[in-house]
Amino acid sequence: SKTMDEKTLLAVHETLTGKKTKMPYEEARGYIESIKKFVQQHGRAPNPNAYQKVEQLLGEATLVIKSYAEKSRAMKAQRSLVSDDQS
């Protein structure tokens, strides 16, 4: 079995947690400016498992936005493959 470093474990955790969230994408988008300010102030992304509720909320929104972006990229790639096959 392979060993996982902290960064890999965090990525796995974010992926799993992002799938469990109930925050709609539209709501998460409303937090984008707050997320940017948080990152500027703290030098890191907000943690959805943080003690403070505000950071938890921003962390959850970050996961929703990342998940949406990943799904969007995957759909674009799939459409590109389909259109290439039809050419």
N, C-alpha and C positions, 0 to 999 in steps of 0.2 A: 504494500500500500504506500501511496505517496504521502509525504508530509505536507501540510498546508501552512503557509505563513499567515500572519495577521491580516494582511491585505486581501488574500484570497478568501479567508474565512469571512471577512467583512463583506466582500462582494457576494458570497453565497447567502449570507444572512440578509443583506439588502434585497436580493432577488426574491427570497422566500417571503420576507416581510412585505414586500411590495405587492405580492399577489394576494395577501390577506387584508389589505386595507380597504376600507369602505368609502374613502373620500373620493368623490367624483372628480374627474380631470378638470372640469370647469372650475370647481372650487379651488383645486390645487393651483391652477393658473393665477388665481387671485392673490396668491402668496409669493409670487415670483420676486417682486421688489423687496419684500421682507427677507426672503431667502438670500438675495444678493447682499443686503445690508448685514445680515448675520455673518455671512462668509467674510465680508470686508472687516468686520469688527473682531471676529474670532479666528480668522485664518483657516477655517475648516467648515465643512458642510454641517448642518444641524443634524443631531442624532435623534432618531425616532424613539430611542430607549432612554433618553436623558431624564434626569430628575425633574427639571422644569417643564411645565406643561406647554409653554410657548415654544420651547425648542422641540418638544415632541411633535407638536402640530406642524412646525416648519419641516422637521425631518420626515414626517409622513407625506407632506406635500411634495418634498424632494423625491421621495421614492415613487410616488404616483407619476410625476413628470418624467422621471427616468424610464419607468416602465412603459409609458405611453410613447416616448421617443424610440425605445427599442422595438416596440411593436410596429410603429410607423415605418422604421427603417426596414424591418423584415418584410412588411407588406410591399414596400417599394421594390425591394430586391426580387421578391416573388413575381411582381408584375413585370419587371424587367426581363426575368427569365422566360416568362410566358410570351411576351412580345417578341423576344429573340427567337423562340421556337416557332412562332407563327410566320417569321420572315422567310 
